[in-house]
Amino acid sequence: MIYRKIDLKKGIIILLMLLFNIWNATAQQDPMFTQYMHNPVSINPAYAGSRGTLNFVAMNRQQWVGLDGAPKTLTISVNSPFTGYNVGIGLSLIYDQIGPTKQTGIYADYSYHLKVSDRSKLSFGLKGGVNIFDVNLFNLRGGQNDELILLNGKRTMYLPNIGVGTYLYSNRYYLGFSIPKLLQNSLSDNGNTLKAANKENRHIFLTGGFVVDLGEGVKFKPSTTIRMVTGSPVSAEFSAALLLQERLWVGAMYRLGDSFGGMVKFDITDQLSLGYSYDLTNSLLSPYNQGTHEVFISYDVAFRNRKTLSPRYF
């Protein structure tokens, strides 16, 4: 109703300003996941190979359901140790759409793992690939008849990037530090008069978690993800889950100033896991959406004649 009362050009400008302000405020240039702890390789290349198996993960996130133009994100990744060389390798594909913009990232991961004690290892990782950034304002209602849109409404940019990370882990705890994108590529071109976008922001991630026994058949796993972006408030997420009979994870999460929710993961077999989370927004957007849904599936392929941990907590 509001957009119908204002002129199309002003509406487009306001929409773009809101869109990119959302990116700056909540770091939506790099998509977020509630269940990052089940796929750390998407933000930290040093994780590649740490499970000791060939691991496949697919995650889908539908954010702010019911809100037009809300983010939708899909990621598919695979990582594996390179047997006998203390090396891990991985490949990730991530697709993210918000409003008239789309991003498709294709990245390869490399890690090297060092034994620092009888139970712990420290790995260092490198990530490299390209982010395909696409804007199509012709998808906006009435955009096909606007002069500004006709001149600048559709463009595709290929943005190469590199990232780094470290990961300290054992079968009971982990600590991670990573910068998935070091380069701050420009998102504006010289001929574009709609310069709402400026550059890709550099994201810094700190992650950590551990598992402790509470009793027979019950374990407790708290974890956290802290994200820092220049010019934006620090984003901190805290989660905790109970593991019951080494099969069922039940937990909750809280993201400071943004949302809270619950999650569940079921280890169907030693190789196959399914998970689901639901977030409710407690920001100013809460009256305009019905929450966020996220599902994932993970599958491990064990190497012949190689000892692997089961269950795997990280």
C-alpha positions in Angstrom: 0.0 0.0 0.0 2.8 2.4 0.8 4.7 1.8 -2.4 1.6 2.5 -4.5 1.4 6.0 -3.0 4.8 7.1 -4.0 6.4 7.7 -7.4 8.2 4.8 -9.0 11.6 6.4 -9.2 11.5 7.4 -5.5 10.3 3.9 -4.6 13.1 2.2 -6.5 15.7 4.5 -4.8 14.2 3.9 -1.4 14.0 0.1 -2.0 17.7 0.0 -3.0 18.7 2.1 0.0 16.8 -0.2 2.3 18.3 -3.3 0.6 21.9 -2.2 1.0 21.3 -0.8 4.5 20.1 -4.3 5.4 23.3 -5.7 4.0 25.5 -3.3 6.0 23.5 -3.8 9.2 23.3 -7.6 9.2 26.1 -8.7 6.9 23.8 -10.1 4.2 26.5 -9.7 1.5 27.8 -12.9 3.0 24.7 -15.2 3.7 24.2 -16.3 7.2 23.1 -19.8 8.5 21.7 -20.7 11.9 23.3 -24.1 11.6 26.8 -23.0 10.6 28.2 -25.5 13.1 27.2 -28.3 10.9 29.0 -26.9 7.8 31.9 -24.7 9.0 33.8 -25.2 5.7 31.4 -22.6 4.1 33.1 -19.9 6.2 36.4 -21.5 7.2 38.6 -23.3 4.7 40.8 -24.7 7.5 37.9 -27.1 8.4 38.3 -29.0 5.1 39.3 -32.6 5.8 39.0 -32.4 9.6 36.1 -34.9 9.8 38.4 -37.6 8.4 35.7 -38.6 5.8 34.5 -37.5 2.4 31.6 -35.2 3.6 28.7 -33.9 1.6 26.5 -31.1 2.9 23.5 -29.3 1.4 21.7 -26.5 3.3 18.7 -24.4 2.3 17.5 -21.3 4.2 14.3 -19.4 3.6 14.6 -16.2 5.6 11.7 -13.9 6.8 9.0 -16.0 5.2 6.1 -13.9 4.0 8.2 -10.7 3.3 8.5 -9.8 -0.4 12.1 -10.0 -1.6 13.3 -11.8 1.5 16.7 -13.7 1.4 16.8 -17.2 0.0 20.0 -19.2 0.3 21.2 -22.6 -0.9 24.7 -24.0 -0.4 26.2 -27.3 -1.4 29.7 -28.3 -0.3 32.0 -31.3 -0.3 35.3 -31.7 1.6 37.7 -34.6 2.3 41.1 -35.3 3.7 43.9 -36.1 1.2 44.9 -39.4 2.8 48.5 -39.6 4.0 49.5 -35.9 3.4 47.8 -34.1 6.3 45.9 -32.1 3.7 42.2 -31.4 3.3 40.5 -30.2 0.1 36.9 -28.9 -0.5 34.6 -27.3 -3.0 31.6 -25.1 -2.2 28.7 -23.6 -4.2 26.5 -21.0 -2.7 23.5 -19.3 -4.2 21.9 -16.3 -2.5 19.0 -14.1 -3.6 17.5 -11.0 -1.9 15.1 -8.8 -3.8 16.3 -8.1 -7.3 19.9 -9.2 -6.6 21.5 -12.6 -6.8 24.9 -14.0 -5.9 26.5 -17.3 -6.9 29.8 -18.2 -5.3 32.1 -21.0 -6.4 35.0 -21.6 -4.1 37.7 -24.2 -3.6 39.3 -24.9 -0.2 42.8 -26.2 0.8 43.9 -27.0 4.4 47.0 -28.3 6.1 46.6 -30.1 9.5 49.3 -30.3 12.2 49.1 -32.4 15.3 49.7 -30.3 18.4 48.9 -32.9 21.1 47.7 -36.4 21.4 44.1 -35.3 21.0 44.3 -31.9 19.2 45.1 -30.7 15.7 45.6 -27.2 14.3 44.9 -26.5 10.6 45.5 -23.6 8.3 43.3 -23.0 5.3 43.1 -21.1 2.0 39.9 -20.4 0.0 39.8 -19.1 -3.6 37.0 -18.6 -6.1 34.6 -16.2 -7.7 31.4 -14.5 -6.7 29.0 -13.8 -9.6 26.9 -10.7 -8.5 23.8 -10.1 -10.6 21.3 -7.3 -10.3 18.1 -7.3 -12.4 15.8 -4.3 -11.5 13.5 -5.2 -14.4 12.0 -7.7 -12.0 10.5 -4.8 -10.0 6.9 -4.0 -10.8 6.8 -1.2 -13.4 10.6 -1.2 -13.7 10.4 -1.9 -17.5 9.1 1.6 -18.2 11.4 3.7 -16.0 14.3 5.5 -17.6 16.8 4.9 -14.8 16.0 1.2 -14.8 16.3 1.0 -18.6 19.8 2.5 -18.4 21.2 0.7 -15.4 18.6 -2.0 -14.5 20.6 -5.1 -15.3 24.2 -6.0 -14.8 26.4 -9.0 -13.9 29.8 -8.7 -12.2 32.4 -11.5 -11.8 34.3 -10.8 -8.5 37.3 -13.1 -7.8 38.3 -13.4 -4.1 40.5 -15.3 -1.7 40.1 -16.2 2.0 42.0 -17.6 4.9 41.3 -19.4 8.2 42.7 -21.4 11.1 41.0 -24.2 13.0 42.0 -25.8 16.3 40.0 -29.0 17.1 39.8 -32.3 18.8 36.9 -34.8 19.2 35.5 -32.6 22.1 36.1 -28.9 21.2 36.9 -26.5 18.3 38.0 -22.9 17.9 38.0 -21.2 14.5 39.1 -17.8 13.0 38.5 -17.0 9.4 38.1 -14.2 6.8 36.3 -15.9 3.8 36.8 -12.9 1.5 39.9 -10.7 1.9 39.3 -8.6 -1.2 36.7 -5.8 -1.0 35.6 -5.7 -4.6 33.7 -2.7 -5.9 30.0 -3.3 -6.6 29.6 -0.1 -8.7 30.7 0.6 -12.2 31.5 4.0 -13.7 28.5 4.1 -16.0 25.9 3.3 -13.4 23.9 6.2 -11.9 22.2 4.0 -9.3 25.2 3.8 -6.9 23.5 2.4 -3.9 26.1 -0.4 -3.7 29.7 0.3 -2.9 31.8 -2.8 -2.3 31.9 -6.3 -0.8 32.5 -5.9 2.9 35.2 -8.0 4.6 33.7 -10.4 7.2 35.7 -11.8 10.1 34.4 -14.9 11.9 35.2 -16.3 15.3 33.7 -19.6 16.1 33.9 -22.1 19.0 32.2 -24.9 20.7 32.7 -28.0 22.9 30.9 -31.1 24.1 30.6 -32.4 27.7 28.9 -35.4 29.2 25.9 -34.7 31.5 25.0 -38.3 32.2 24.4 -41.6 30.7 23.3 -41.1 27.1 23.2 -37.3 27.4 25.8 -34.8 26.2 25.7 -31.0 26.1 27.1 -28.9 23.2 27.3 -25.1 23.4 28.7 -23.1 20.5 29.0 -19.6 19.3 29.6 -17.6 16.1 30.8 -14.0 16.2 30.8 -12.0 13.0 32.5 -8.6 12.5 32.0 -6.3 9.5 33.4 -2.8 9.1 30.8 -0.2 9.7 28.3 -2.6 11.2 27.5 -3.8 14.7 29.1 -7.0 15.9 26.8 -9.9 15.2 26.9 -12.6 17.9 25.0 -15.9 17.9 24.9 -18.4 20.8 23.4 -21.9 20.6 23.3 -24.9 22.8 22.1 -28.5 22.2 21.5 -31.7 24.0 22.6 -35.0 22.4 20.4 -37.9 23.4 21.6 -41.5 22.9 24.2 -40.4 20.3 21.4 -39.9 17.8 19.1 -36.9 18.5 20.3 -33.3 18.9 17.8 -30.8 20.3 18.8 -27.2 20.9 18.1 -23.5 20.8 19.8 -20.4 19.5 19.8 -16.6 20.1 21.3 -14.0 17.8 21.8 -10.7 19.6 19.3 -8.1 18.7 17.9 -10.1 15.8 16.3 -13.5 16.4 15.9 -16.6 18.5 14.8 -20.1 17.7 15.1 -23.8 18.0 16.9 -26.6 16.1 16.9 -30.3 15.8 19.3 -32.8 14.1 18.8 -36.5 13.8 21.8 -38.9 13.0 19.8 -41.5 11.1 22.9 -43.6 10.6 26.7 -43.1 11.3 26.9 -41.5 7.9 23.5 -39.7 7.3 22.2 -36.7 9.2 19.2 -34.5 8.8 18.6 -31.1 10.5 16.0 -28.4 10.8 15.9 -25.0 12.5 13.3 -22.3 12.9 14.0 -18.7 13.8 11.7 -15.9 15.0 12.7 -12.3 14.4 12.7 -10.0 17.4 13.7 -6.9 15.5 11.6 -4.2 13.8 10.9 -6.7 11.0 9.0 -9.1 13.3 5.5 -7.9 12.4 6.1 -8.4 8.7 7.3 -12.0 8.5 6.6 -15.5 9.7 10.1 -16.5 10.7 13.0 -18.3 9.0 13.2 -22.0 8.0 16.5 -23.8 7.5 17.1 -27.5 6.6 20.2 -29.4 5.9 21.4 -32.9 5.0 24.9 -34.3 5.6 26.4 -37.6 4.4 29.9 -39.0 5.2 31.7 -41.6 3.1 34.3 -43.4 5.3 37.7 -44.4 3.8 38.5 -48.1 3.7 41.0 -49.3 6.3 40.9 -45.9 8.1 39.7 -45.3 11.7 37.1 -42.6 11.9 35.1 -41.1 14.9 31.5 -42.0 15.3 29.5 -40.0 16.2 31.2 -36.9 15.0 30.4 -33.8 17.1 31.9 -31.2 14.7 
